[in-house]
Amino acid sequence: MKPRQKLTGIKRLTKALQHSWDGLAAAYKAEQAFRQEVWLACALLPASLFVNASAAGHAILVASVFVLLIAELLNTAVEATVDRISQDEHPLSKIAKDVASAAILLALVNLVCTWLAVIFIKPRFFG
């Protein structure tokens, strides 16, 4: 078997971007939660433009949305990996999936708290 050639430069970047796009498409196709969060992002990101906040406040709002999407992608990766290894119930598989799910919960709590803080407490900290 011939060893894989390492790509460099633009070819490497192009390939990496294609893998990233494939990952986003796979998550969108396979995971209802990711689809729902993408649509939430489609609503919240434009809505953030109408929030009376500083540039830092807007950045925090946008970051909270992307943290949720990133957490969901990592959750999907963990679930796929665990399922690929074995469909059998195992305590370590349960821990892996539960911890990844907990990351989603924390990302959602972060998003809600961030938006509430920037919208309602902004004059003091974010204005």
TITOR-493296 format. One line per field, with one value per atom (N, C-alpha, C): x, y, z; atom name; residue number from 1. Coordinates in steps of 0.2 Angstrom, whole numbers, plus 2048, in hexadecimal, padded with zeros to 3 digits. Layout:
REM TITOR-493296
xx X; ...
yy Y; ...
zz Z; ...
atom CA; ...
n NUM; ...
//
This chain:
REM TITOR-493296
xx 804; 800; 804; 803; 807; 805; 80A; 809; 805; 801; 7FD; 802; 801; 805; 802; 807; 804; 803; 7FD; 7FC; 7FE; 800; 802; 7FF; 800; 7FD; 7F6; 7F4; 7ED; 7EA; 7ED; 7EA; 7E8; 7EC; 7EA; 7E4; 7E5; 7DF; 7D9; 7D9; 7D3; 7D0; 7D4; 7D2; 7CF; 7D2; 7D0; 7C9; 7C8; 7C2; 7BC; 7BE; 7B9; 7B7; 7BC; 7BA; 7B6; 7B7; 7B3; 7AC; 7AB; 7A5; 7A1; 7A5; 7A2; 79F; 7A3; 7A1; 79B; 79A; 794; 78E; 78F; 78A; 787; 78C; 78A; 786; 789; 785; 77E; 77E; 777; 772; 775; 771; 76F; 773; 772; 76F; 770; 76F; 769; 763; 75E; 760; 763; 765; 769; 76E; 772; 76E; 76A; 766; 762; 75F; 75B; 760; 766; 76A; 76D; 76E; 76F; 76A; 764; 75E; 75E; 75F; 75F; 765; 76B; 770; 76E; 76A; 768; 763; 760; 75B; 75F; 764; 767; 76D; 770; 776; 774; 76E; 76C; 769; 765; 762; 767; 76D; 772; 774; 773; 774; 76F; 76A; 765; 765; 76A; 76B; 76F; 76D; 771; 777; 77D; 782; 789; 78E; 795; 797; 79D; 7A0; 7A1; 7A4; 7A5; 79F; 799; 793; 791; 791; 78F; 794; 79A; 79F; 79D; 79B; 799; 793; 78E; 788; 789; 78D; 78F; 793; 798; 79C; 797; 792; 78E; 78A; 788; 785; 78A; 790; 795; 797; 797; 799; 794; 78E; 789; 789; 78B; 78B; 792; 797; 79D; 79C; 799; 797; 793; 78E; 78A; 78E; 792; 797; 79B; 79E; 7A2; 79E; 798; 793; 792; 791; 78F; 795; 79B; 7A1; 7A2; 7A1; 7A2; 79D; 796; 791; 793; 795; 797; 79D; 7A2; 7A7; 7A5; 7A2; 79F; 79B; 797; 792; 796; 79C; 7A0; 7A4; 7A6; 7AA; 7A5; 79F; 79B; 794; 78F; 788; 786; 78A; 788; 788; 784; 784; 78A; 78E; 794; 794; 796; 796; 79B; 7A0; 7A4; 7A1; 79E; 79A; 795; 791; 78C; 78F; 795; 798; 79A; 79D; 79F; 799; 794; 78E; 78B; 78A; 787; 78B; 792; 796; 796; 796; 795; 78E; 789; 782; 782; 786; 786; 78A; 78E; 792; 78C; 788; 782; 77E; 77C; 778; 77C; 782; 786; 786; 787; 788; 781; 77B; 775; 774; 776; 775; 779; 77F; 784; 781; 77E; 77B; 775; 771; 76B; 76D; 772; 774; 778; 77C; 780; 77B; 776; 771; 76D; 76B; 767; 76C; 772; 777; 778; 779; 77B; 775; 76F; 769; 766; 766; 764; 769; 76F; 774; 779; 778; 77D; 77F; 77B; 77D; 783; 783; 789; 78F; 78E; 794; 795; 790; 791; 790; 78E; 78C; 791
yy 7FA; 800; 806; 80B; 811; 816; 819; 81E; 824; 827; 82D; 833; 836; 83C; 842; 845; 84B; 851; 854; 85A; 860; 865; 86B; 871; 877; 87D; 87D; 880; 881; 87A; 875; 86E; 86C; 86D; 86B; 86F; 875; 879; 878; 877; 875; 86E; 869; 863; 863; 867; 868; 86C; 871; 874; 86F; 86B; 866; 861; 85F; 85A; 85E; 864; 868; 869; 86B; 86B; 865; 85F; 858; 857; 859; 858; 85C; 862; 866; 863; 861; 85E; 858; 854; 84D; 84E; 853; 855; 857; 85C; 85F; 859; 855; 84F; 84A; 849; 843; 845; 84B; 84D; 853; 851; 855; 85B; 85A; 85F; 864; 862; 867; 86B; 868; 86C; 871; 86F; 874; 87A; 878; 87D; 882; 87F; 883; 888; 886; 88A; 890; 88E; 892; 898; 895; 89A; 89F; 89C; 8A0; 8A6; 8A4; 8AA; 8AE; 8AB; 8AF; 8B4; 8B1; 8B5; 8BC; 8BC; 8C2; 8C6; 8C3; 8C7; 8CA; 8C8; 8CB; 8D2; 8D3; 8DA; 8DF; 8DD; 8E1; 8E3; 8DF; 8E0; 8E6; 8EB; 8F1; 8EF; 8ED; 8EB; 8ED; 8ED; 8EF; 8EA; 8EB; 8E6; 8E0; 8E1; 8DB; 8D7; 8DA; 8D7; 8D3; 8D6; 8D2; 8CC; 8CD; 8C7; 8C2; 8C4; 8BF; 8BB; 8BF; 8BB; 8B6; 8B8; 8B4; 8AE; 8AF; 8AA; 8A5; 8A7; 8A2; 89D; 8A0; 89C; 897; 899; 894; 88F; 891; 88C; 886; 888; 883; 87E; 881; 87D; 879; 87C; 878; 872; 873; 86E; 868; 86A; 865; 861; 864; 860; 85B; 85E; 859; 853; 855; 850; 84B; 84D; 849; 844; 847; 843; 83E; 840; 83B; 835; 837; 832; 82D; 830; 82C; 827; 82A; 825; 820; 821; 81C; 817; 819; 814; 810; 813; 810; 80A; 80B; 806; 801; 802; 7FD; 800; 7FC; 7FE; 7FB; 7F7; 7F4; 7F9; 7F8; 7FD; 7FB; 801; 800; 807; 806; 80C; 811; 810; 815; 819; 815; 818; 81D; 81B; 81F; 825; 825; 82B; 82F; 82D; 831; 834; 831; 834; 839; 837; 83C; 842; 842; 847; 84C; 849; 84D; 851; 84D; 850; 856; 855; 85A; 860; 85F; 865; 869; 866; 869; 86D; 86A; 86E; 874; 873; 879; 87F; 87D; 881; 885; 881; 885; 889; 887; 88C; 892; 891; 897; 89B; 899; 89D; 8A1; 89E; 8A1; 8A7; 8A5; 8AA; 8AF; 8AE; 8B3; 8B8; 8B6; 8BA; 8BE; 8BB; 8BF; 8C4; 8C2; 8C7; 8CD; 8CC; 8D1; 8D6; 8D2; 8D6; 8DA; 8D7; 8DA; 8DE; 8DC; 8DF; 8E3; 8E3; 8E7; 8EE; 8F2; 8F9; 8F9; 8F4; 8F4; 8F0; 8EB; 8E7; 8E7; 8E7; 8E6; 8EC; 8F1; 8F7; 8FC
zz 800; 800; 800; 7FC; 7FB; 800; 804; 809; 806; 80A; 808; 807; 802; 801; 805; 809; 80D; 808; 809; 805; 808; 805; 807; 804; 807; 803; 802; 7FC; 7FA; 7FA; 7F7; 7F7; 7FE; 802; 809; 80C; 80B; 80D; 80A; 803; 800; 802; 803; 806; 80D; 811; 818; 818; 814; 813; 811; 80C; 809; 80F; 813; 819; 81E; 81F; 824; 821; 81A; 817; 818; 816; 817; 81E; 823; 82A; 82B; 829; 82A; 827; 821; 81D; 820; 822; 826; 82C; 830; 836; 835; 830; 82E; 82C; 828; 825; 82B; 82F; 834; 83A; 83C; 843; 843; 846; 846; 84B; 850; 855; 852; 84E; 84A; 845; 842; 83D; 841; 847; 84B; 84D; 84F; 851; 84C; 846; 840; 83E; 83F; 83E; 843; 849; 84F; 84D; 84B; 849; 844; 83F; 839; 83C; 841; 844; 849; 84D; 852; 84F; 84A; 848; 844; 840; 83E; 843; 848; 84D; 852; 852; 856; 853; 84D; 84A; 84D; 850; 852; 85A; 85D; 864; 865; 869; 86B; 86F; 86C; 870; 86D; 871; 86E; 869; 866; 862; 866; 86C; 870; 872; 873; 875; 86F; 869; 863; 862; 863; 862; 867; 86D; 872; 870; 86D; 86B; 865; 860; 85B; 85D; 862; 864; 868; 86C; 86F; 86A; 865; 860; 85D; 85B; 858; 85D; 864; 869; 869; 868; 868; 862; 85C; 856; 856; 859; 85A; 85F; 864; 869; 866; 862; 85F; 85A; 856; 852; 855; 85B; 85F; 862; 864; 867; 861; 85B; 856; 854; 855; 853; 859; 85F; 864; 864; 862; 861; 85B; 856; 850; 852; 855; 857; 85C; 861; 865; 862; 85E; 85A; 855; 852; 84D; 851; 857; 85B; 85D; 85F; 861; 863; 861; 862; 869; 86C; 873; 878; 87D; 883; 887; 889; 88D; 891; 897; 89C; 899; 896; 893; 88D; 889; 884; 886; 88B; 88E; 891; 894; 897; 891; 88C; 886; 883; 882; 87F; 884; 88A; 88F; 890; 890; 891; 88B; 885; 87F; 87F; 881; 882; 887; 88C; 891; 88E; 88A; 887; 883; 880; 87C; 881; 886; 88B; 88E; 88F; 892; 88D; 886; 881; 880; 881; 881; 886; 88C; 892; 891; 88F; 88D; 888; 883; 87E; 881; 885; 888; 88C; 891; 896; 892; 88D; 88A; 886; 883; 880; 885; 88A; 88F; 892; 894; 897; 892; 88C; 887; 886; 885; 884; 88A; 890; 896; 89B; 89A; 89F; 89B; 895; 890; 892; 895; 897; 89B; 8A0; 8A5; 8A2; 89E; 89C; 895; 891; 88A; 885; 888; 884; 883
atom N; CA; C; N; CA; C; N; CA; C; N; CA; C; N; CA; C; N; CA; C; N; CA; C; N; CA; C; N; CA; C; N; CA; C; N; CA; C; N; CA; C; N; CA; C; N; CA; C; N; CA; C; N; CA; C; N; CA; C; N; CA; C; N; CA; C; N; CA; C; N; CA; C; N; CA; C; N; CA; C; N; CA; C; N; CA; C; N; CA; C; N; CA; C; N; CA; C; N; CA; C; N; CA; C; N; CA; C; N; CA; C; N; CA; C; N; CA; C; N; CA; C; N; CA; C; N; CA; C; N; CA; C; N; CA; C; N; CA; C; N; CA; C; N; CA; C; N; CA; C; N; CA; C; N; CA; C; N; CA; C; N; CA; C; N; CA; C; N; CA; C; N; CA; C; N; CA; C; N; CA; C; N; CA; C; N; CA; C; N; CA; C; N; CA; C; N; CA; C; N; CA; C; N; CA; C; N; CA; C; N; CA; C; N; CA; C; N; CA; C; N; CA; C; N; CA; C; N; CA; C; N; CA; C; N; CA; C; N; CA; C; N; CA; C; N; CA; C; N; CA; C; N; CA; C; N; CA; C; N; CA; C; N; CA; C; N; CA; C; N; CA; C; N; CA; C; N; CA; C; N; CA; C; N; CA; C; N; CA; C; N; CA; C; N; CA; C; N; CA; C; N; CA; C; N; CA; C; N; CA; C; N; CA; C; N; CA; C; N; CA; C; N; CA; C; N; CA; C; N; CA; C; N; CA; C; N; CA; C; N; CA; C; N; CA; C; N; CA; C; N; CA; C; N; CA; C; N; CA; C; N; CA; C; N; CA; C; N; CA; C; N; CA; C; N; CA; C; N; CA; C; N; CA; C; N; CA; C; N; CA; C; N; CA; C; N; CA; C; N; CA; C; N; CA; C; N; CA; C; N; CA; C; N; CA; C; N; CA; C; N; CA; C; N; CA; C; N; CA; C; N; CA; C; N; CA; C; N; CA; C; N; CA; C
n 1; 1; 1; 2; 2; 2; 3; 3; 3; 4; 4; 4; 5; 5; 5; 6; 6; 6; 7; 7; 7; 8; 8; 8; 9; 9; 9; 10; 10; 10; 11; 11; 11; 12; 12; 12; 13; 13; 13; 14; 14; 14; 15; 15; 15; 16; 16; 16; 17; 17; 17; 18; 18; 18; 19; 19; 19; 20; 20; 20; 21; 21; 21; 22; 22; 22; 23; 23; 23; 24; 24; 24; 25; 25; 25; 26; 26; 26; 27; 27; 27; 28; 28; 28; 29; 29; 29; 30; 30; 30; 31; 31; 31; 32; 32; 32; 33; 33; 33; 34; 34; 34; 35; 35; 35; 36; 36; 36; 37; 37; 37; 38; 38; 38; 39; 39; 39; 40; 40; 40; 41; 41; 41; 42; 42; 42; 43; 43; 43; 44; 44; 44; 45; 45; 45; 46; 46; 46; 47; 47; 47; 48; 48; 48; 49; 49; 49; 50; 50; 50; 51; 51; 51; 52; 52; 52; 53; 53; 53; 54; 54; 54; 55; 55; 55; 56; 56; 56; 57; 57; 57; 58; 58; 58; 59; 59; 59; 60; 60; 60; 61; 61; 61; 62; 62; 62; 63; 63; 63; 64; 64; 64; 65; 65; 65; 66; 66; 66; 67; 67; 67; 68; 68; 68; 69; 69; 69; 70; 70; 70; 71; 71; 71; 72; 72; 72; 73; 73; 73; 74; 74; 74; 75; 75; 75; 76; 76; 76; 77; 77; 77; 78; 78; 78; 79; 79; 79; 80; 80; 80; 81; 81; 81; 82; 82; 82; 83; 83; 83; 84; 84; 84; 85; 85; 85; 86; 86; 86; 87; 87; 87; 88; 88; 88; 89; 89; 89; 90; 90; 90; 91; 91; 91; 92; 92; 92; 93; 93; 93; 94; 94; 94; 95; 95; 95; 96; 96; 96; 97; 97; 97; 98; 98; 98; 99; 99; 99; 100; 100; 100; 101; 101; 101; 102; 102; 102; 103; 103; 103; 104; 104; 104; 105; 105; 105; 106; 106; 106; 107; 107; 107; 108; 108; 108; 109; 109; 109; 110; 110; 110; 111; 111; 111; 112; 112; 112; 113; 113; 113; 114; 114; 114; 115; 115; 115; 116; 116; 116; 117; 117; 117; 118; 118; 118; 119; 119; 119; 120; 120; 120; 121; 121; 121; 122; 122; 122; 123; 123; 123; 124; 124; 124; 125; 125; 125; 126; 126; 126; 127; 127; 127
//
